[in-house]
């Protein structure tokens, strides 16, 4: 099995049926074009083995301009409303075109016209000429057959991603951790859609009621870059997202934007095995006060020491401390709700702050076992997210 990638092992071939370099004339509104280019150009890598992958495919037809970009793992397509004088198709450098349109006047009219191997972009007194590449060599990320499809609110998908994406691993050797694992399961008699991410040091888990059509869906690992692009598309979005998936690909449709992506091939680890079940030492602490205190004392922590912060717990009290041999020490005391025997444990301060940043309730709940075992962190009251944090030796 292998992870998706766009290295030399991928072959770019002409998969479109004789698109041809057809001259076209299109007029459209700058803001509409900028918004759509903003969606599609982000998947284009700045450096490419194949020049065509630096380009955006533009097809003018049926009263609109179809834009498409790909890195061979992700493909984003969007139709922009336009007045099409002459239908045609071409490809031009995606980032250059985006930068040009971005710098044009707000609300301006933009004219796109091709002649041979050049695209002319004009607006007002501004005029640019860009070199085109033949669309015949533009790759098509074939979707194949999707086995499952469902629709869920954009807000639901956005929350599942926001609550878990920070824990995605960036370690390439364990590529199966380089994304969010989505799957369904029965939770107290309710079919649930669960998202999980872990980097081996911390684990984030969030869930929502599974939509119709998700039953018996395969467990899938959505790559980090895809997660990031979907998250950007969902910013401020209302309505619903259509999701289609198979064992190897996933397609998201949100309004006029379609994002198709390969999935990570591999087996996500049994995260339930490392999720604490019997941690019986409970700490209840004001979330905002705790986060501020951790941030303050960690100012003195060193990267060499792993940004370690020590928590010393006793009846009704928490002391946070950091020792940096090169710079000194820092400590702060907080009044907390803790009724167990005195206890101390250490954590990576950044990981701790990442998790606290996901807690939505006024208080955060920590459940400990011992100084060497995983700690469970969740919201106070009923919540559909929980976090696991591995301790550090301090």
N, C-alpha and C positions, 0 to 999 in steps of 0.2 A: 504494500500500500504506500501511497505517497501523498504529500500535501500539495494543494494547488500552488502553482507558481508560474512565472513568465520567463523562465530561464531558457537557455539554448535548447533544452529538450522539447520545447514546444515548436511546432511547425506552423507557420502562417501560410495559408494557401487561399487562393481565390475561391471563396465559397458562395459568392453571389452569382447569379446567372446573368453574365454579360451586362453588367450595369453600364459600362462604357463611360467615356468622358463626354457628357452631354452639356452643351452650353445652356445656361439658365439665367433668368431674370426674376428677382424676387424683391418685394418691398415690404418692410415690416417695422413695427414699433420697437425702438431701442430697448425699452424696459422689459418687454416680453422676451426679446432675443437674449438679453443679459441674464434674465432669470433662468432660462432653459440651458444656456451655455454653462451657467453656474452649477447646474445639476449634473451635466454630462462631462464637463472637462476635468472634474476632480479625479476621475478614475484613471486619467491619462498620466502615466509616469513621465517625469521630466527627462529621464534617460531611457532610451529604448534600443534594443538590439536591432529591431526592424523599424525603419523610418515611418511606415504606414501607421504604426501604433501610436505615433505622436499626433496623428490627425483625427479630426472629427468628420464623420461621413454626413453630408448634407444632401437630402433628397427633396426637391421641390415638386409637389404634386397635390392635386385635390384641395386647393385653397389653403395649404399649409406647408411649412418647412419641417421636415423630419430630421432630427439630429441624433447621431449615434456615436458613442465612443466606447472603447474597450481596452483592457489590459490583458486579455485572454482568459482571465479568471472572472472578471465582472464586466457586464455590458449594460450601459444605461441608454435608454432611448426616450425621446420626448418630442411631441409634435407642437410646433409653435404656429399660432395663427398668422397668416401672411397673405399678401396679394401676389399671386404667382402669374407673372407675365408670360414666362416661358418655362415649362417644366424642365428639370434637368437634375443631374447628380454629380457630385464631386467630393473631394476630401481636401481639407486645409489644416495647417497646424492649429491644434485646439487651444493651447495656452496663448498663442499670439492673437488669435481671433478674439478670445475672451478679453484679453488686455485692451485690445483696440475698442471693442464695444463698451467696456467698462469706463473708458475715458471719454466717450462721446457724451454729448449733452443729454441731460435727463429729459425723456419724452421725445427725443428727436426721431426723425424718420430715417431708416437705414435702407440703403439699396445694395443688393448683392448681385453681381453680374459676372458670369464666367465667359472667357474667350480663350479657347485652347487650354493651355496649362496654367492660366492665371485667373485668380478671383479678384475682382475689384470691389472694395468696400467703400462706399461713399455716403456721406451725411453732411448736409450743409456745405461748407467749403473744405471739408476734410475728405481726403481720398487716399486709400491704401491699396496696394497690389500685393497679393500673396501667391506664392507658388503652390500649385495643386499637384496631388498625386492621383493616379488612376484609381477609381473606386473598385476596379476589378480585383485588386489585391487586398481589399479591406476584409478582415476576418469576420466571420459570423459565428457567434457562440451558440451553437445549436441547442435548443432547449430540450429536445427529446420528448418523451411522454411523461407527464406528471401523474402520479398515482393518487395524490391527495390535494384537495383545495378547500380553502375556507376563508371566511371574512371575519376580521375582528376590528374593534375600534382603534384608530390611530393612537389614542391616548393609552390604551392598554399595552400595545406593542412598545410604545415609547417608554413606559414605566418599566416593563420587563428588561429592556435594554439598559436604561439609566441605572437600575439597581444592581446590575451585574457586570457591566462592561469593564469597570475599573479593575476587576480581578483577572482579566484575561492575561494569560502568560505571553511573554515575548521571546521565550526560549525556543529557538528553532529546532533543537534536537528533540523536544517533546512537542512536535507540531500539532498533535491531537488536543493540546491545551490552548492552541492559538485561536480560540473562538468561543462562542457561547453554545452550550449544548441545550437544545430544545427537545422536549419529549412530553408525552402525556402519561398520566398515571391516575389511579383512583385514590382520592384523598377523602376519607370519611364519606364514601358513597358518591362523591362528586368527581366527574371527569375533569382533570386539571391539566393545564398547560404550564409546564415548569421550565424555567431558564436557569442554567447553572454555569458558573465560570470559576476557574481556580488557577493559580500559578504555583500551587504547592505550599505557599506560605499563608494564603488566605483563600477563603471560598465564599462566594456570594450566591444566594439562591432566592429566586422570586417566582411567584406563581399567580395565575389568574384562572378563572373558569374557562375551560376549553371550549372553543366555538364548534358548532356543528360542522362536521367534515374532518375534524382533527382526530377523531377516534381511530385507533390502530395506525396512526401515522408512524413512520420510522423515526427513531431517535436520530437527530441530525446535528452536525457541528457547523455553525455559520461562521466563516472566517472573520477575523478582527477588522480587516479593511471593509468588508461588506457591512458588518455591524456599524462601523463608523459612518459609512455612506447612507445607510438606512436611517440612522439617528439624525443626520443632517436633513434628510428629506422630511422627517417627521417633525422638525422644529416648527412649532406654531400651527401644525396641521390639525384640521378637524376631520370629521367624517370617518371613513373606514378604509382599511387596507386589505386588498385581496392577496392571499398567499397561496402559491401553488408549489408543490415540492415532489421530488422523487428521491431515490437513494443518493443521487449524485448532484442534483441541482435544485435551486430554489428561485422563485420569481415573485417579486413584490410589485404590485400595481397600486399607485397612489395618484388619483386624478389622471393627468396626462403623462405621468412619469412611470416608466417600466424599468425595473432593475432586475437583471438576471445574473445569477452567480453560481459558480461551482461551490460545492460543499467540501469540507475537509474530510478526506477518507481516513478512517481510523476509528478506534474504539475509545470512547471517553471513559475514564476510570470510574470505579464504583464509589461515587462521592458519599453515598449513604454510610459507607463503612467508616469514614473519618468524621462524620457528623456526630458530635457528642449526644448521648442519650441519658446519661445518669449524672451529669454535673449538678451537684447539690449546694454549692456555695454561691449564693445570689447577691449581687451588688446592684442596687438601684441608684442611679446618679442623674442629676440634671444634665441633659445632653449638651446644652450650650456652654454651661460653666465648665464641664469636663473638657470639652474640645478646646476652649480658650486656654485652660490650664496646661493641657498637654502641649499645645502649640508654644506656650511661653517657655516652659522648662526645656523643650527640645531645641530651643534656640542655641543652647550651648553644646548640644550633642554633636559628635563628629561622624562624618561618613565612614571613617575608618572603623569606628565602633558600631556601625550598623544603625545609627540613630536610635540607640536603645534607651527606653524609658522604663524605670522600675515603679511598680505599683505595690505599696505596702498597705495592707488592709487590716483594720482592727474594728472593734465595735463602734459603729457610727462615724468612722473616720477613714479617709484615704489620703496617703501621702504619695505624691508623685516626685520622683527624683531622677536626676541625670548626673553622671560623673564623667567628666572629660579630663583625662590626665594632662592634656596639653593646655586647657583653658580654665578649668575649675569645676565647680558644681552648681547645681540649681535644684530647688525643691519648692513644693507648694502643697498646702494641706486643704482638703475639701471635706465638708460635712456630707455624709452619705448615709444611705440605708444599707447596712451590712450587719448581720447578726451572727455570722459564723465565727469560728476560731480565727485568730490572727493568721495572716497569710500574705505571701509576697510572690510576685510574678513579673516577668519582663516582656516587653513587646517592642517591635519596630514602630517608632513614633509615626512615621508616614503611613504605614499600613493601618495603624489604629485610627488616625485622623480620616483616612479614606472611608473606613467603615462607619465611624461616627457621623460622617457627612451624609450617609444614606439613611440615618434614623430620622423618621418624620415625627415621632411622638416627643413630648416634652422631656420625658425621662428615657434613658437607655438602660437596658437590662443586660448584665453580664452574668453568665453562669460558668463557674470554675470547677475543676476537679482538683488538679494539683499543678505545681509550677512547671511540670514537663508535659502536660496534656493539652490538647486543643481547647480553646475557650469558645463558648457560644455567645453571640451577641444578637439581640433582637430588640424590637420596639416594645414599649410598655402597653399591654393590652393585646387584643386580637390583631394580628398582622400577617401579611402574606409574603414576608421576606425574612430571611435570617442569614447570619454571617458566622463564619468559623475563622478563628485567628490562631495561628500557631505561636507559641511563646518563644522568647529568646532567653538565653542564659545571660544574666547581668550580675 
